[in-house]
Amino acid sequence: MPLALRDTSAAKELDMPVSEFLRLVQSGALPPPVYIGNNERWRYQDIAAILTGKAAMPSDDIE
């Protein structure tokens, strides 16, 4: 299990296009990235919490 994911990997974990993932991040519906140097990454545990129901998935009406 990786500790951090690129946007492409995080989007894949949630079975959505990267553009949709980034839109939801920008709107605040998904957690923001952390930075490792200049690299933008998402914590695997934050993505896993959405998948296990420990964190809420955004509703479809978020814009």
Secondary structure, 3 states (H helix, E strand, C coil): CCCEECHHHHHHHCCCCHHHHHHHHHHCCCCCCEEECCEEEEEHHHHHHHHHCCCCCCCCCCC
